[in-house]
Amino acid sequence: MKAVAQNAFGDADVLSLQELPEPLVGPDQVLVEVRAAGVNPVDLLVRAGYLQTALPHHFPLIPGWDVAGVVIAAGPAVADYAPGDEVYGYQRKDDVQHGTYAERVAGTERGLAHKPTSLSFEEAAGLPLAGLTALQSLHAAGIREGDTVLVHAAAGGVGHLAVQIARALGASRVIGTASERNHEFLRSLGAEPVTYGDGLVERVAELVGGDGRVDIAFDCVGGSALEASTALVRDPARSVSIVDANVRELGGKYTFCKPNSLDLRWLAQLADAGGLRVEVQQTFALAQAADAHRLLEGGHVRGKVVLTV
């Protein structure tokens, strides 16, 4: 099969379209014909070798953990999926090698669900990692009915989904940081936009009113954004970061996305009920994966970047 792979760690130039063996399909796995694969910031970290100390890596390495496609075969122990089923999922395995930038993927049931019928394959491929990250982080922060939630980088891949998921989970207000060009986009998702940068704490406090504090602070940026979270959240335990583990030293929580089929089903139901929109800024053909990485490295992407297969 054709797949985008790398034989060494490095910049985007290490990615190339290669002919690789068909994936092995275990008794509890399904073989998925890939229609689209999401591109995430963590893919750039994998490509550059930054996760070597956290997960075993093997070459040739196919990046990618997000997938949407059609089941073409199922192992004998699989009960919930059959050939022809449209599925989507977060396919992070224990070792990093057999990713989703490929024509076919052996999918594990723990990170798979039926594709939302209301979403295209491209939109569905942009949902798993970012949607699970947002949902699991908000649960970690103990989101409750009536909360005011601050989302840093609210127009990004995780952020724009976190805005909508927070509202679905009962938040009365969601305040999102973004550049001014994305303010109207955030309003369309149900957020109150605020420009990031110097003076952010004061701007958020003024917008919130009262004691100027928020119930939950969700950091997708790190650095000064985490500092702002600490200054603005009432209870440090309800500050959560997906990029900076130092949040734990400040009393908050660090989250790393976990495959969870029940969470994927919940996200699919929310999308099909009209409560979740996946913004895809740009799609690239599989062979253009390096260009997709370069775009993501440049920052300022609204929503998601996706490969089509």
C-alpha positions as CSV (number, residue, x, y, z in Angstrom):
1,M,0.0,0.0,0.0
2,K,1.0,3.6,-0.4
3,A,1.7,5.6,2.8
4,V,3.6,8.7,3.9
5,A,6.5,7.6,6.1
6,Q,9.8,8.7,7.5
7,N,13.1,6.8,7.9
8,A,14.7,9.3,10.3
9,F,13.6,12.2,12.6
10,G,13.8,15.7,11.2
11,D,11.9,18.5,9.5
12,A,9.0,18.1,7.1
13,D,11.4,17.0,4.3
14,V,11.8,13.5,6.0
15,L,8.3,12.7,5.0
16,S,7.9,10.9,1.7
17,L,5.3,8.7,-0.1
18,Q,6.4,5.1,0.1
19,E,5.2,1.6,-0.9
20,L,4.9,-0.3,2.4
21,P,3.5,-3.7,3.4
22,E,-0.2,-4.1,4.1
23,P,-1.1,-3.8,7.8
24,L,-1.6,-6.9,9.9
25,V,-5.1,-7.2,11.3
26,G,-5.4,-8.7,14.7
27,P,-8.4,-10.8,15.9
28,D,-9.9,-7.7,17.7
29,Q,-9.0,-5.2,14.9
30,V,-10.6,-3.9,11.8
31,L,-8.9,-3.0,8.5
32,V,-10.0,0.5,7.5
33,E,-9.7,1.9,4.0
34,V,-8.6,5.4,4.8
35,R,-10.6,8.3,3.2
36,A,-9.0,11.1,5.3
37,A,-6.5,11.5,8.1
38,G,-6.3,14.4,10.5
39,V,-3.0,16.3,10.9
40,N,-2.3,17.4,14.5
41,P,0.5,19.3,16.2
42,V,1.6,16.1,18.0
43,D,2.4,14.6,14.6
44,L,5.0,17.3,14.2
45,L,6.5,16.4,17.5
46,V,6.6,12.7,16.5
47,R,8.2,13.5,13.2
48,A,11.0,15.5,14.9
49,G,11.6,12.9,17.6
50,Y,10.4,14.8,20.6
51,L,8.3,11.9,22.0
52,Q,11.1,9.3,21.8
53,T,11.4,9.2,25.6
54,A,7.7,8.7,26.1
55,L,6.8,6.1,23.5
56,P,8.8,3.4,21.5
57,H,9.3,4.5,17.9
58,H,10.2,2.3,14.9
59,F,11.2,3.0,11.3
60,P,9.8,3.3,8.7
61,L,7.4,5.4,10.7
62,I,4.0,6.3,9.4
63,P,2.7,9.4,11.3
64,G,-0.9,10.2,12.2
65,W,-3.4,9.1,14.8
66,D,-6.7,10.5,13.4
67,V,-8.6,8.5,10.7
68,A,-11.9,8.4,8.9
69,G,-12.7,5.7,6.4
70,V,-14.6,2.5,5.6
71,V,-14.2,-0.9,7.2
72,I,-13.1,-3.5,4.6
73,A,-12.3,-6.4,6.9
74,A,-12.9,-7.3,10.6
75,G,-11.1,-9.7,12.9
76,P,-13.1,-12.7,14.2
77,A,-13.4,-11.2,17.7
78,V,-14.9,-7.9,16.4
79,A,-18.7,-7.6,17.1
80,D,-19.5,-4.0,16.5
81,Y,-18.1,-3.4,13.0
82,A,-18.5,-5.0,9.6
83,P,-17.2,-4.4,6.1
84,G,-18.9,-1.3,4.7
85,D,-19.3,0.5,8.0
86,E,-18.1,4.1,7.9
87,V,-15.9,4.7,11.0
88,Y,-13.7,7.4,12.5
89,G,-11.2,7.2,15.3
90,Y,-8.1,8.1,17.3
91,Q,-5.6,5.3,16.6
92,R,-2.7,5.9,18.9
93,K,-1.1,2.6,19.6
94,D,1.4,1.6,22.3
95,D,4.3,1.9,19.8
96,V,4.7,4.6,17.2
97,Q,5.0,3.2,13.7
98,H,1.8,2.2,12.0
99,G,-0.1,5.5,11.7
100,T,-2.9,6.8,9.6
101,Y,-1.1,8.7,6.8
102,A,-1.8,5.6,4.7
103,E,-4.2,4.0,2.3
104,R,-5.2,1.4,4.9
105,V,-5.0,1.2,8.7
106,A,-5.5,-1.7,11.2
107,G,-7.9,0.0,13.6
108,T,-8.2,-0.9,17.3
109,E,-11.8,-1.0,18.7
110,R,-10.8,1.1,21.8
111,G,-10.2,4.1,19.6
112,L,-12.9,3.7,17.0
113,A,-16.6,4.6,16.5
114,H,-19.1,4.8,13.7
115,K,-18.6,8.0,11.8
116,P,-21.0,10.9,12.4
117,T,-23.4,10.8,9.5
118,S,-23.7,14.5,9.4
119,L,-19.9,15.0,8.8
120,S,-17.9,14.4,5.7
121,F,-14.9,12.1,5.9
122,E,-12.6,15.1,6.0
123,E,-14.5,16.7,8.9
124,A,-14.7,13.4,10.7
125,A,-11.0,12.9,10.4
126,G,-10.4,16.3,12.0
127,L,-12.5,15.4,15.1
128,P,-11.0,12.5,17.0
129,L,-7.8,13.7,18.7
130,A,-8.9,17.3,19.1
131,G,-12.4,16.4,20.2
132,L,-11.3,13.8,22.7
133,T,-8.7,16.2,24.0
134,A,-11.3,18.9,24.6
135,L,-13.9,16.6,26.1
136,Q,-11.5,14.7,28.4
137,S,-9.8,18.0,29.5
138,L,-13.1,19.6,30.4
139,H,-14.1,16.5,32.4
140,A,-10.8,16.7,34.2
141,A,-11.6,20.3,35.1
142,G,-14.9,19.1,36.6
143,I,-17.1,21.1,34.3
144,R,-20.5,21.9,35.7
145,E,-23.8,23.5,34.7
146,G,-23.4,27.3,34.7
147,D,-19.6,27.5,34.6
148,T,-17.7,30.3,32.9
149,V,-14.9,28.7,30.9
150,L,-11.8,30.4,29.4
151,V,-10.3,28.6,26.4
152,H,-6.9,29.8,25.2
153,A,-6.3,29.5,21.4
154,A,-10.1,29.1,20.9
155,A,-10.0,29.2,17.1
156,G,-7.5,26.3,16.9
157,G,-8.0,22.6,16.3
158,V,-8.7,21.7,19.9
159,G,-9.9,25.2,21.0
160,H,-12.8,25.6,18.5
161,L,-14.2,22.2,19.6
162,A,-13.7,22.9,23.3
163,V,-15.8,26.0,22.9
164,Q,-18.7,24.0,21.5
165,I,-18.3,21.0,23.9
166,A,-18.2,23.3,26.9
167,R,-21.5,24.8,25.9
168,A,-22.9,21.3,25.3
169,L,-21.8,20.3,28.8
170,G,-23.6,23.2,30.4
171,A,-21.2,26.1,30.5
172,S,-23.2,29.4,30.6
173,R,-20.3,31.4,29.2
174,V,-17.3,30.5,27.1
175,I,-14.6,33.1,26.7
176,G,-12.1,32.4,23.9
177,T,-8.7,34.0,23.1
178,A,-7.9,34.5,19.5
179,S,-6.6,37.1,17.0
180,E,-9.1,39.7,15.9
181,R,-9.5,38.0,12.5
182,N,-11.1,35.0,14.3
183,H,-13.4,36.9,16.6
184,E,-16.5,36.6,14.4
185,F,-15.8,32.9,13.9
186,L,-15.7,32.4,17.7
187,R,-19.0,34.3,18.1
188,S,-20.5,31.9,15.5
189,L,-19.5,29.0,17.8
190,G,-21.1,30.6,20.9
191,A,-17.9,32.1,22.5
192,E,-17.1,35.6,23.6
193,P,-13.8,36.5,21.9
194,V,-10.9,38.3,23.6
195,T,-7.6,39.2,21.9
196,Y,-4.6,37.4,23.3
197,G,-1.3,39.1,24.2
198,D,-0.2,41.7,26.7
199,G,-3.1,42.7,29.0
200,L,-5.0,39.5,28.5
201,V,-5.7,39.0,32.2
202,E,-7.2,42.5,32.5
203,R,-9.3,42.1,29.4
204,V,-10.8,38.8,30.5
205,A,-11.4,40.1,34.1
206,E,-13.3,43.1,32.7
207,L,-15.3,40.9,30.3
208,V,-16.2,38.5,33.1
209,G,-17.2,41.2,35.5
210,G,-17.8,40.6,39.2
211,D,-14.7,39.2,40.8
212,G,-13.1,38.9,37.4
213,R,-12.5,35.2,37.8
214,V,-13.5,32.2,35.7
215,D,-14.5,28.7,36.8
216,I,-12.3,26.8,34.3
217,A,-9.2,27.8,32.4
218,F,-8.3,25.5,29.5
219,D,-4.8,26.1,28.2
220,C,-3.9,25.0,24.6
221,V,-0.8,27.2,24.3
222,G,1.4,27.2,27.4
223,G,3.8,29.9,28.6
224,S,2.1,33.2,29.2
225,A,-1.3,31.6,28.6
226,L,-0.8,29.2,31.5
227,E,0.3,32.2,33.6
228,A,-3.0,34.0,32.7
229,S,-5.0,30.9,33.6
230,T,-3.4,30.8,37.0
231,A,-4.3,34.5,37.6
232,L,-7.9,34.1,36.4
233,V,-9.2,30.8,37.6
234,R,-10.9,30.7,41.0
235,D,-9.7,27.2,41.9
236,P,-6.3,26.1,40.7
237,A,-7.5,22.5,40.5
238,R,-9.8,23.6,37.7
239,S,-7.0,24.8,35.5
240,V,-6.0,22.3,32.8
241,S,-3.3,22.3,30.2
242,I,-2.6,20.1,27.2
243,V,0.8,21.5,26.5
244,D,2.6,22.3,29.7
245,A,2.9,19.7,32.5
246,N,4.1,22.5,34.8
247,V,0.4,23.2,35.4
248,R,0.6,20.4,38.1
249,E,3.0,22.5,40.1
250,L,0.4,25.3,40.1
251,G,-2.3,22.9,41.4
252,G,-3.9,22.2,38.1
253,K,-4.1,19.2,35.7
254,Y,-2.2,18.1,32.7
255,T,-4.1,16.0,30.1
256,F,-2.9,13.8,27.3
257,C,-5.6,12.4,24.9
258,K,-6.6,8.8,25.5
259,P,-8.4,6.5,23.0
260,N,-12.0,6.0,24.2
261,S,-14.7,4.6,22.0
262,L,-17.5,5.8,24.4
263,D,-16.2,9.4,24.1
264,L,-16.0,9.1,20.4
265,R,-19.6,8.0,20.3
266,W,-20.6,10.9,22.4
267,L,-18.9,13.3,20.1
268,A,-20.5,11.7,17.0
269,Q,-23.9,12.0,18.7
270,L,-23.3,15.7,19.5
271,A,-22.2,16.3,15.9
272,D,-25.3,14.6,14.5
273,A,-27.5,16.6,16.8
274,G,-26.2,19.8,15.3
275,G,-24.1,20.7,18.4
276,L,-20.6,20.3,17.0
277,R,-19.1,21.8,13.9
278,V,-15.6,20.8,12.7
279,E,-13.8,23.6,10.9
280,V,-11.4,22.3,8.2
281,Q,-9.2,25.1,7.0
282,Q,-7.4,23.2,4.3
283,T,-7.1,19.7,2.9
284,F,-4.0,18.2,1.2
285,A,-3.5,15.1,-0.9
286,L,-1.7,12.3,1.0
287,A,1.5,12.9,-1.0
288,Q,1.4,16.5,0.2
289,A,1.7,15.6,3.9
290,A,5.0,17.6,4.2
291,D,3.2,20.7,3.0
292,A,0.4,20.1,5.6
293,H,3.1,19.9,8.3
294,R,4.7,23.2,7.1
295,L,1.3,24.9,7.2
296,L,0.7,23.7,10.7
297,E,4.2,24.8,11.8
298,G,3.5,28.3,10.6
299,G,0.7,28.7,13.2
300,H,-2.5,30.7,12.9
301,V,-4.5,27.7,11.5
302,R,-8.2,28.0,12.1
303,G,-9.6,24.7,13.0
304,K,-8.1,21.6,11.4
305,V,-5.8,20.5,8.6
306,V,-6.6,17.2,6.9
307,L,-5.1,14.7,4.4
308,T,-7.3,13.1,1.8
309,V,-6.6,9.6,0.6
